[in-house]
Amino acid sequence: MSEQEYKHIVRIAGHDINGQENLLQGLTKIKGVGIRLSKAILHQLQLDPYQRLGFISEDVISKIEDLLKDPVTHKFPEWYVNRPRDRHTGRMIHLIGSDLEFVHRNDIDRLKRIRSWRGIRHSLGLKVRGQHTRTTGRAGMAVGVSRKK
């Protein structure tokens, strides 16, 4: 591999990644791609996970992007996706990047709009998943135990 083939910044799925990263860690820089999905993609494409991202070719990048767009059709298990049974389509889909942020924000807004318990907790800025709030999650000045003088 000559020096001309090396790219300092590689663009995958609309995200710029440093060419010095190895493939395994570089794919996890994309929002919605974790270490497990990254390993599965590299295993399916039979790529070396420790190869530098700057040395991969454009056709390999396009294959990675195809796998990221719809992993279920490429023989991945359904539990790999981050959006099972989507509300609008009913399909198992995997979202990455800004699409994931947009759908997450819409889900929270829907909970607030229908005034569900979780939506009310989100709108008040409190813990949503049943955690204790007596001593944790305080914002602003901490309220502690006051002693008598």
Secondary structure, DSSP 8 states (H G I E B T S, - for coil): --GGG--SEEEETTEEEETTSBHHHHHTTSTT--HHHHHHHHHHTT--TTSBGGG--HHHHHHHHHHHH-STTTT--GGG-SBSS-TTT-S-B---THHHHHHHHHHHHHHHHTT-HHHHHHHHT--SSS---SSSS--SS--------
